[in-house]
Amino acid sequence: MSRKRTHGAWICCAGGCNNSAMPFKLSALTRTAAARVAGAVTVTVALVLGVWWFTRAPAVPALTVQSAPLLRTLQFSARVATASRVDVGATVTGRVLQVAVAEGAAVGLGDVLVQLENAELQAVLNQARASEQQAAARVAGLASSGRQGAEAGVAQADSVLRAAQADGRRTQDLVAQGFLSPSRLDEAQRAVAVAQAQLDGARAQRVANAGTDVAQAQAQLSLARAATQAALARLAQATLRAPAAARVLTRAVEPGQIVQPGRALLTLALAGPVQLVATVDERYLQQLQPGQPASVRADAYPEQRFAAQVLSIAPLVDAQRGAVEVRFALPDAPPPFLREDMTLSIEVVTARRDAALVVPVAALRAGSNGTNGTVTVMVERDGRVQSRELRLGLRTLDGAEVLDGLAAGDVVLLGAAPAPGQRVRADLNSAPAPGAAGRRDDAGAALTNSMGR
């Protein structure tokens, strides 16, 4: 038996044939066909996937609109300030004898702060008092002696007048009886007139004495008294006293110094309610009004927050800085760590909604015209894009209150979306949560906000 190989296959001859190689060759043919089928299937699947990939709806980040609290705040730096601060200085030139207070000391009304040397001023006062006593004695002397002499002259003239009048009456009776001639009556009447004139002159002299010498003496007494008062005032100026209850902020004087009028020796913070003063950019003026609540923290004590509220807004805007001064009051007792001019960070709540339908600002499309205006958003409805017009209310950096145009549960598209009517897939997992911007703690004036806090 013989066999031969033709075209890669073994062919049996007449004597017989060996079939041991046939299964191996058929298996190879099967594997080749299977590989071809698998390749065709893979290509078909790839084509199908490619068609599906290029024709599927695009995924866009989206957010489900919900009702949530909405808070708008302003944050800026402030400082601690008292209601009034005064500088205390001397009004006379002198050497400092004693400084009775130290920085930080609390003083009451009239407490001695600084004592100047006053020996010379005390001597001037003593001299003025002596001059006053001398002038008073002169007035008393003139009043006594002048009055006595004038009274004596008046009394003498009055007695002469009475005697002349009596003599005149007797003469008149005797003339009437014919014992005396009428000429004697004329003489008696002239004597009465002369006595009356002398009495009038004595009285005038009394008045004149009282109105000249005594008046001059009284004027000298008034001058002496004024000099005494001036000396007392200058002596009092040598003692610097607290004008009111206060706290000593700075002390710029020591014993032995020569001080001049006009130089500030001490700075006092008068007792009164503690206030916080902030300089706010005028852009935020519309959002501020008295009575708004605020949260305050000191940079040195960041964990100890305390409450405040807007007290007043200055009527004048600083033209150079474009800022306005805002003052805050503390409704409760100030924390003990507060110091004059301490730097603080204040967050003022300018608007609040306890429950509002909120849409992220990122969802607002071109054409927004601001708060209380109408804007456009894209929403997903039944797998397709719809355009909605919204009317907004309160607006922050992160979100805006929807007054009209959306309902709770609507899916708002945040990213670049297809045109209205096109297919879309809302990707609710990739959208940032409302209020992701969080709270900002910057020192400069800035608008912050929170959604869903």
C-alpha positions in Angstrom: 0.0 0.0 0.0 1.2 3.4 -0.8 0.0 7.0 -0.2 0.9 10.3 -1.6 0.4 13.9 -0.6 -1.6 16.1 -2.9 -2.3 19.8 -2.2 -1.4 19.3 1.5 -3.8 16.3 2.0 -2.9 12.6 2.3 -4.7 10.3 -0.2 -4.9 6.6 0.4 -3.6 4.2 -2.3 -5.1 0.9 -3.4 -3.6 -1.2 -0.7 -5.3 0.9 2.1 -5.1 4.2 3.8 -4.0 5.6 7.1 -6.7 7.9 8.6 -4.9 9.1 11.7 -4.1 12.7 10.2 -7.6 13.5 9.1 -9.1 14.8 12.5 -6.2 17.2 12.9 -6.8 18.8 9.6 -10.5 19.1 10.0 -10.0 20.8 13.5 -7.8 23.5 11.9 -10.5 24.2 9.3 -13.1 24.6 12.1 -11.0 27.0 14.1 -10.4 29.2 11.0 -14.1 29.4 10.3 -14.9 30.2 13.9 -12.3 33.0 14.0 -13.9 34.5 10.8 -17.3 34.3 12.4 -16.1 35.9 15.6 -14.4 38.7 13.7 -17.6 39.4 11.8 -19.6 39.5 15.0 -17.0 41.8 16.7 -17.2 44.2 13.7 -20.9 44.1 13.8 -21.1 44.8 17.5 -18.5 47.6 17.2 -20.6 49.2 14.4 -23.7 48.9 16.5 -22.0 50.4 19.5 -20.5 53.1 17.3 -23.9 54.0 15.9 -25.4 54.0 19.4 -22.6 56.1 20.8 -22.9 58.7 18.1 -26.7 58.8 18.2 -27.3 58.6 21.9 -28.6 61.6 23.9 -25.8 63.7 25.4 -25.5 63.8 29.2 -25.6 67.2 30.9 -25.1 68.0 34.6 -28.4 68.7 36.1 -30.0 69.5 39.4 -33.5 68.8 40.8 -35.1 72.0 42.0 -36.1 71.9 45.6 -37.4 74.3 48.3 -34.6 75.3 50.7 -33.5 78.2 52.9 -31.8 81.0 51.2 -29.5 83.5 53.0 -27.6 86.5 51.7 -24.8 88.0 53.7 -22.1 90.7 53.5 -18.7 90.2 55.1 -16.2 92.9 55.8 -13.7 94.0 58.4 -14.5 96.3 61.3 -12.9 97.7 64.4 -13.9 98.3 68.0 -14.6 102.0 68.9 -16.2 103.7 71.8 -18.9 106.3 71.5 -16.5 109.1 72.3 -12.7 109.5 72.7 -11.1 112.6 74.1 -7.5 113.9 74.4 -6.6 115.5 77.8 -4.0 118.2 77.9 -2.9 121.1 80.0 -4.1 124.7 79.5 -1.1 126.2 81.4 2.6 125.8 81.1 4.1 123.9 84.0 6.2 121.0 85.2 4.5 117.7 85.9 4.5 116.9 89.6 2.6 113.6 89.5 0.8 111.3 87.0 -1.9 109.5 88.9 -3.1 107.0 86.3 -1.7 104.3 84.1 -2.8 103.0 80.7 -5.9 100.8 80.9 -7.0 102.4 84.3 -10.7 103.1 84.8 -11.4 106.6 86.2 -14.5 108.4 87.4 -15.8 111.9 86.9 -13.4 114.4 88.6 -10.6 111.9 89.4 -7.1 113.5 89.3 -5.2 112.4 86.3 -2.1 114.7 86.2 -0.9 117.2 88.8 1.4 120.1 87.8 3.5 122.2 90.2 1.3 125.0 91.5 3.3 126.9 94.2 3.5 130.1 92.1 -0.2 129.9 91.2 -1.0 129.4 94.9 0.9 132.6 95.7 -1.0 134.5 93.1 -4.2 133.3 94.6 -3.1 134.4 98.1 -2.2 137.9 96.8 -5.6 138.2 95.1 -7.4 137.2 98.2 -5.5 139.8 100.2 -6.4 142.5 97.7 -10.0 141.5 97.9 -10.0 141.8 101.7 -8.4 145.2 101.5 -11.0 146.5 99.0 -13.8 145.1 101.2 -12.4 146.9 104.2 -12.2 150.2 102.4 -15.8 149.9 101.2 -16.9 149.1 104.8 -14.9 152.1 106.1 -16.3 154.6 103.6 -19.8 153.3 104.1 -19.5 153.8 107.9 -17.7 157.2 108.1 -19.4 158.8 105.1 -22.8 157.8 106.3 -22.3 159.1 109.8 -21.1 162.5 108.6 -23.9 162.8 106.1 -26.5 161.8 108.6 -25.1 164.4 111.1 -25.3 167.2 108.4 -28.8 166.2 107.6 -29.8 166.2 111.2 -28.3 169.6 111.8 -30.0 171.1 108.8 -33.3 169.5 109.8 -33.1 171.1 113.3 -32.3 174.5 111.9 -35.3 174.2 109.6 -37.6 173.3 112.5 -36.4 176.2 114.5 -36.9 178.6 111.6 -40.4 177.3 111.1 -41.3 177.7 114.7 -39.9 181.2 114.7 -41.9 182.0 111.6 -45.2 180.9 113.2 -44.5 183.0 116.3 -43.7 186.0 114.2 -46.9 185.5 112.2 -48.9 185.5 115.4 -47.3 188.7 116.7 -47.7 190.5 113.4 -51.3 189.6 113.5 -51.7 191.0 117.0 -49.9 194.2 115.9 -46.9 193.7 118.1 -44.5 193.4 115.2 -44.3 195.0 111.8 -44.9 192.9 108.6 -41.3 193.2 107.7 -40.4 190.9 110.5 -42.6 188.3 109.1 -40.8 188.5 105.8 -37.5 188.0 107.5 -38.8 184.9 109.4 -40.1 183.4 106.1 -36.7 184.0 104.5 -35.1 182.2 107.4 -37.4 179.2 106.9 -36.5 179.1 103.2 -32.8 179.2 103.9 -33.1 176.3 106.5 -35.1 174.3 104.0 -32.4 174.8 101.3 -29.7 173.7 103.8 -31.6 170.5 104.6 -31.9 169.7 101.0 -28.2 170.3 100.5 -27.3 168.0 103.4 -29.5 165.3 102.0 -27.9 165.7 98.5 -24.5 165.6 100.1 -25.4 162.3 101.8 -26.4 160.8 98.5 -23.4 162.2 96.7 -21.0 160.7 99.3 -22.7 157.3 98.9 -22.6 157.5 95.1 -18.9 158.4 94.5 -16.4 157.3 97.1 -18.3 154.3 98.2 -19.2 153.4 94.6 -15.5 153.6 93.6 -14.5 151.4 96.6 -17.1 148.9 95.6 -15.8 148.8 92.0 -12.3 148.1 93.4 -13.8 145.3 95.5 -15.4 143.8 92.4 -12.0 143.9 90.6 -10.3 142.2 93.5 -12.9 139.5 93.6 -12.5 138.9 89.9 -8.8 138.6 90.3 -9.3 136.0 93.1 -11.6 134.0 90.8 -9.0 134.1 88.0 -6.3 133.0 90.4 -8.5 130.1 91.6 -9.2 129.1 88.0 -5.5 129.1 87.0 -4.7 127.1 90.1 -7.4 124.5 89.2 -5.9 124.2 85.7 -2.8 122.9 87.3 -4.8 119.7 88.2 -6.0 117.7 85.3 -9.2 115.8 86.1 -11.3 113.2 84.3 -14.2 114.9 82.4 -16.3 111.8 82.8 -16.1 108.2 83.6 -13.6 106.7 81.2 -10.7 104.3 80.5 -7.2 105.5 79.9 -6.1 104.4 76.5 -2.7 106.2 76.1 -0.4 108.0 78.5 2.2 110.3 77.0 3.4 112.2 80.1 5.8 111.5 82.9 6.7 113.3 86.1 9.2 116.1 85.6 8.2 116.9 82.0 7.5 120.5 81.0 4.1 120.6 79.3 2.7 123.2 77.0 -1.0 124.0 76.2 -2.3 122.1 73.3 -0.3 119.0 73.7 -2.3 115.7 74.4 -1.0 114.1 77.6 -3.7 111.3 77.9 -6.2 109.8 75.7 -9.5 108.6 77.3 -12.3 106.5 76.0 -15.4 107.8 77.7 -17.6 105.2 79.3 -20.5 104.3 77.0 -21.8 101.5 74.8 -19.2 99.7 72.7 -19.7 100.2 69.0 -18.2 98.5 66.0 -17.2 100.7 63.0 -16.8 99.3 59.5 -16.0 100.9 56.1 -18.1 99.3 53.5 -17.9 99.6 49.7 -20.7 101.9 48.5 -21.8 99.1 46.0 -23.4 97.3 49.0 -25.2 100.3 50.4 -28.6 99.3 49.0 -28.4 96.0 50.9 -27.8 97.5 54.3 -30.3 99.1 56.7 -30.4 99.7 60.5 -31.5 96.8 62.6 -30.1 94.0 60.5 -28.5 91.2 62.5 -24.8 90.4 62.3 -22.3 87.8 63.5 -18.9 89.0 64.7 -15.7 87.3 65.5 -12.4 88.8 66.5 -9.3 87.8 64.5 -7.5 87.1 67.8 -10.4 84.9 69.1 -11.9 83.3 66.0 -13.9 80.7 67.9 -15.8 83.2 70.1 -18.5 84.7 68.0 -20.9 87.2 69.3 -24.0 89.1 68.0 -24.3 92.6 66.7 -26.8 94.6 64.7 -26.5 97.6 62.3 -26.9 100.8 64.3 -26.5 103.5 61.7 -25.2 104.2 58.2 -23.3 107.4 57.6 -25.1 109.9 55.4 -21.8 110.8 53.6 -19.8 108.6 51.2 -16.1 109.0 51.3 -15.4 110.2 47.8 -11.7 109.1 47.7 -12.4 105.5 48.8 -15.9 105.1 47.5 -16.9 103.8 50.9 -19.5 104.5 53.6 -19.1 104.1 57.4 -21.4 101.7 59.1 -21.8 101.4 62.9 -22.9 98.4 64.8 -24.3 98.1 68.3 -24.0 95.1 70.6 -27.4 93.9 72.0 -25.7 92.0 74.8 -22.8 92.8 77.1 -19.5 92.9 75.1 -17.1 90.0 75.5 -14.3 90.8 77.9 -11.6 90.3 75.3 -12.7 93.3 73.2 -10.1 96.1 73.0 -10.2 99.5 71.5 -9.4 99.4 67.8 -9.4 95.6 67.7 -9.8 94.2 64.2 -13.0 92.2 63.7 -14.8 90.3 60.9 -18.5 91.0 60.6 -21.1 89.0 58.6 -24.4 90.9 58.2 -27.5 89.0 57.1 -29.0 91.3 54.5 -31.8 89.0 53.3 -33.3 85.7 54.3 -35.8 83.2 53.0 -36.7 80.4 55.3 -38.1 78.4 52.4 -37.6 79.3 48.8 -37.6 77.5 45.5 -33.9 77.9 44.7 -32.1 77.5 41.3 -28.3 77.7 41.1 -26.9 80.8 39.3 -24.9 78.4 37.1 -28.2 77.4 35.5 -29.2 80.9 34.4 -28.7 81.5 30.7 -27.6 84.5 28.8 -30.1 87.3 28.9 -30.3 87.6 32.7 -31.2 91.1 33.7 -30.7 90.9 37.5 -32.7 90.6 40.6 -36.5 90.7 40.1 -36.0 90.3 36.3 -36.9 87.5 33.9 -34.2 85.0 33.0 -34.1 81.7 31.0 -33.1 78.2 32.1 -33.0 74.9 30.4 -34.9 71.9 31.9 -35.1 68.3 31.1 -38.6 67.0 30.4 -39.3 63.5 29.1 -35.7 63.2 27.9 -35.8 66.4 25.9 -34.7 70.0 26.4 -37.2 72.7 27.3 -36.7 76.4 27.7 -38.3 78.1 30.7 -38.6 81.8 31.5 -38.2 82.6 35.2 -39.0 85.5 37.4 -36.5 85.8 40.2 -36.6 87.3 43.7 -33.7 87.2 46.2 -30.4 86.6 44.5 -27.0 85.6 45.9 -23.7 84.6 44.3 -24.7 80.9 44.3 -28.4 80.8 43.9 -31.6 82.7 43.2 -35.1 82.5 44.4 -37.6 81.5 41.8 -40.9 83.3 42.0 -42.4 82.0 38.8 -41.5 79.5 36.0 -40.4 76.4 37.9 -41.9 73.9 40.4 -40.3 71.7 43.0 -39.0 68.5 41.3 -38.1 70.1 37.9 -34.7 69.1 36.6 -32.6 72.1 35.6 -29.7 71.6 33.3 -26.5 73.3 34.5 -24.0 72.7 31.7 -24.0 73.5 28.0 -27.2 71.9 26.8 -28.6 71.0 23.3 -31.1 73.3 21.8 -34.7 73.2 23.0 -36.5 70.1 21.7 -33.3 68.0 21.4 -32.7 64.8 23.3 -30.8 65.1 26.5 -29.8 62.9 29.5 -29.8 64.6 32.9 -26.8 63.7 34.9 -27.9 64.3 38.5 -24.7 62.9 40.0 -22.2 65.3 38.5 -23.9 68.6 39.4 -22.5 70.5 42.5 -24.8 70.6 45.5 -26.6 73.9 46.1 -24.6 76.2 48.3 -21.3 74.5 47.4 -19.5 77.8 47.5 -20.1 77.8 51.2 -19.2 80.6 53.6 -16.4 83.0 52.9 -14.3 84.5 55.6 -12.4 87.1 53.6 -11.6 90.4 55.4 -12.6 92.7 52.6 -16.1 93.7 51.8 -17.6 90.9 49.7 -21.0 89.4 49.0 -21.5 85.9 50.3 -24.4 83.6 50.4 -25.7 80.3 51.5 -28.4 77.9 50.1 -29.9 75.1 52.1 -28.1 76.0 55.4 
